[in-house]
Amino acid sequence: MKQPYDSAQPWLERFLLTLKQQRNYSPRTLVAYRHDVERFVVFISDDPASANTQDIARFTVHLKQQGLSNSSISRCLSAVRSFYHFLLSQGQVTTNPAAVNTGPKIKRRLPKVLDTDQAAQLLNVSADDSQSLRDKVLLELFYGSGLRLSELANLRLSDVDLAQGMVQVLGKGSKERRVPLGRLCMAALRQWMQNLGADTSGWLFPGRGGNSISTRTIQNRLKKIAAVQLGDDSLHPHMLRHTYATHMLESSGDLRGIQELLGHSDIATTQIYTHLDFQHLARVYDNAHPRAHKPRNKGSSTSETS
C-alpha cells in the first residue's frame, strides 16, 4: 500500500530543486524546508493533495503542543505554504490550504544598536601590530559597510577596489552587490593589504590551512575589543550591521537605498529600521520641540502662528 509520504516525496524533491535553481537557496535552507514539509506530511497521514484548512489549523495546534516557539511555527507554516504554492503552479492541487493561516502573531524585537558615541569609541582602537590592524579593518567593514559576518569572512583580495572605494560582496542566495567603503576603512585596508605582503591564499583575511578566517575567530575578537573599548562583551557582528543601517537611516531617510546596501531582497526586512529611527526622532522631538514640553508658567498664554 502506497504511503502518504511516498506520494509526496517526488513533488517535494521537485519543490526543493526549484528553490535551489530559481531562488539560489543555500543547502542549509533547503534542509530546513525539507524538514518542515516532511513534518506536515507525516502529521496529516494522508495524501497532501487532500489537505484542507482544518488540517493546517490542527497542525498549528500540534506544533504548539510540541513546544515550538511562535517564530518556529510561523517558519514551518511558511514552508508548507510555499510547498502548496508550488503544487498549485504544477496543477497538483486546486487551492492552497495554508494560504490563510499565517501562524501565531510574533512580537518582533527591535535589534540592539550602538549610538554614535559608542560606535566612535569602539572604532578608536590602536593598530600597532598585525592582529590589531586586522581587527580595525574588521570593525570598519562591519560598521562602515554593513556586511554580514559570512560576507566579511569570505572576502577575497580581488573583491576590494580601493580605486573606486567599493567592495564586491557575495550575499545570501549567491547574490552579488557592491558596497561603498568609507574613507577611514579604505585607509585601514591599504595598510592591511600592504601588511599581507607575500600571502598567496587570495583571502582578504587569511586563516589557517589556506582557508579564510573563521567566523568564530571574528566573533571572539569583537567581544574582546568591545570589553576593552566599551566595558561590555555582548557585542556581536550583526549588532554592528544594525548600527550601520540605523545610523544611515537617521542621516539619509532613504530606506530603498539602505535595502540595496544591506542586500535585503524584501523591503519589509529593512523596514524594521524605521521603528528604530522613529524612536530616535521621538527623542529629538521631546528634547527640541516647544510643543513637547509643558508650559513653564501655568498662567501664561501663547498665540499660534501659521
Steps between C-alpha positions, in 0.01 A plus 500: 500500500631838398570725799416875507870584523574294190255700289638830631869415467545553123327839517699601805822424311382709203399780738845506663671491162294802393602690813864420430499588130265797491561659841857389566411376848791369704529129592423588862178677402396209278549257789273718716230506229519122461470446875197730536308357204573141602380579852164609356467201267563258787250685719204488262560132413328551166574609147603870523271575205201423722597738784271791590509807723386295801805277459722806506327626814541160671866495397551844654353379831717188481817706459403715796445189711844377395648810665605689187534875530270733305782589261576131433131427437476792258812383320361147469166623364684723256682197359173307469335801334784524249476127428130528421562807289738285296245216475241756387732624225549140386126427489518242779253685727223752436543708818771580752365387842778688680437833326289648781665361813816704557556360848515668842581867519867566564611788713797629308783617719689805386871432457743662741724765352788720611456877507745713303723567801523130583579417137777762493643368827494142372685589181755711683738206529873508442656310211847434638547147368365264236214365712378839622519636144291210376250556782470866408420411139239248616329767713511755220342257253224399741404850606607689186351266239239295688631160394370172637742281693520233228538765229794659677674172583487389135635819342788457257767753415351527151168613650651825627520792256682781680511711184120511488454476876278193467489140617332215312293281732347157448186503713211268577367298210835550319394856416780746437498867592750784511526697822685831553800517730546787742814719500633359828420146391696548178799636692499197731456265202802646322714437807362150543548400136859623510549307822385175333806519280578168336186318611375306198173354633297777340292555813469851638512347849701177479446230759663167561577237239445730204143575602339831583470622858233311694179673605563383858835679505334823386227469762752441778716794394198735499406396852853560630524840332157605627590394853799734493350790303144496636525298819247252360574177313146443369584653161442274200551559125132544420470775760753700297300433183185623679691805621621575146145482361350706782755779476465506120123532527525775761722701265343429161143372548552296181354158587525364145865596479573330830318190377743483207804559719398227744411253225143445620280339235183625672445859614297365793824369653652847484193670645589393852751785498218751455384403851846564637521828310160606632621445855794729428277764344261483793786576737610790282143634504472467877825686549456773242138580411318761712175303478670201662540684831250622756471880523748640753249746642161354571321830445680613187329492162639445156376591156519264206659611178473338159 
